Amino acid sequence: MPLFFLIPLCTALATGYLFKKSNDEIAYLAGVFAAVSLILSLVLAPWQIQFGLLIIVFIITNRLLQQNELKQTEATRKQSREIK
């Protein structure tokens, strides 16, 4: 498994740290560079890592959707009680 994706990933982490610690205009440039490096590292990552991240995203999205549906049903129940 090639580990070339670690180079832009480490670069993204370093520039992200610079983004958090700086308050100047250079922070915005560092933030953009960190985002581009992170995307590049995800593109260069092996398929096993990409597949693992995809599964994690699906699990998290499913949980968030369930929480939002629960909140919506509670809100509609409260509204129907207030109307009566």
HELIX and SHEET records of a PDB file:
HELIX    1   1 LEU A    6  LYS A   21  1                                  16    
HELIX    2   2 ILE A   26  LEU A   44  1                                  19    
HELIX    3   3 TRP A   47  ILE A   83  1                                  37    
END                                                                             
